[in-house]
Amino acid sequence: MPEYRLHCFAQSGNSYKAALMLELCGLDWEPVLVRYFDGATRAAEWRSDTNAMGEVPVLEHGGRKLTQSGVILTYLARRAGRFGPENEDEELDILRWMLFDNHKFTSYFATHRFMLSLAGKPSDPAVLSFMRGRVDAALGVVDTYLAKHTFLVGNRATIADLSLAGYMFYPNAETGYDLSLSHPNIHAWRQRLVALPGWKPPYDLMPSALPAT
Amino acid sequence: MPEYRLHCFAQSGNSYKAALMLELCGLDWEPVLVRYFDGATRAAEWRSDTNAMGEVPVLEHGGRKLTQSGVILTYLARRAGRFGPENEDEELDILRWMLFDNHKFTSYFATHRFMLSLAGKPSDPAVLSFMRGRVDAALGVVDTYLAKHTFLVGNRATIADLSLAGYMFYPNAETGYDLSLSHPNIHAWRQRLVALPGWKPPYDLMPSALPAT
């Protein structure tokens, strides 16, 4: 059995953060499909045995079960010696961006995408519009920052970039954004991530949880 | 001048997380009022000089400017030797709860409260209702967890508790929740935090940013 097992599904950008890290570090890992759209994470045994927060991804390694993508990225950076901080200042700066990502960037971008293209039913237009406003504000903060920076922390890719980029590689038709037109600095930054040796898009790294139609 | 300066305002529960930590640790600190409701954090110089993310709190210490409440809590726990992890497992577990807090707990609870009682104009009922649904889900996760745990990590208060409790001490009229009735395990937990030596509520620790009427 591979050393690392990632409970995940391809539509989950939070899963992708961990899957891409495992792949870029060349670690021995396998994806384990979570049938999210069939309700797997809402089941009582998932909540009691695997993750009280009811979310994916979950990483199994050496008897541990780790949840929250930011925790998994931090853990893997230490084990692999890649994409982590070089000193405390960088460590705190990486944490700062990962918290912003969870609070305002991935949080709204992923929810907006889900409502737009994955929920399976139309969303309330007022809620969708509110959410898009939040996404625009967060994208604006990051695009402005990346106008003057190659990566988020230091001059190299770190787990901060892998966290914020979790939902940056899904098709425009899913996300509702063509970032190459709307946010050119974000687009240039994600192209720098694509250029990393071993990079793959989400649907190439993990199995789909959508039921066959 | 005090050793620590916290740019904050009393209505900000994210500021309160840092202010309460400073106070509980008995550190030499002073609050510096940010006139949020007059637009201080939207000003160009705030974004360029202080915080590209446009948020409070900001902690000044020894020439550093730290932003994101989770970063400030992590930094202070190390400096004060209080409320931090005792080993890597606890460190990762604290990070897990702080990320959940930023992603789903404080994030929605604070936004719902702002729309309900601080925005100064009525919110769209559909958006408010959507937000309340998200708050209810997050409160449910934490209340269920606290049915079997005294604190979030280990058997003592840590910065994970101080993070999630950031908005738990505002008046019911502001938050729209009477947690003593709706979520008894969360209520019992916050009472354990109130019992910590030196605890004070937000409006006693920081100046108000609301313009005098």
Interface residues (C-beta under 8 A of the other chain):
Chain A: A52 M53 G54 L66 T67 Q68 S69 G70 V71 T74 Y75 L92 L95 R96 M98 L99 F100 N102 H103 K104 T106 S107 D124 A126 V127 F130 V141 T144 Y145
Chain B: R47 A52 M53 G54 L66 T67 Q68 S69 G70 V71 T74 Y75 L92 L95 R96 M98 L99 F100 N102 H103 K104 T106 S107 D124 A126 V127 F130 V141 T144 Y145
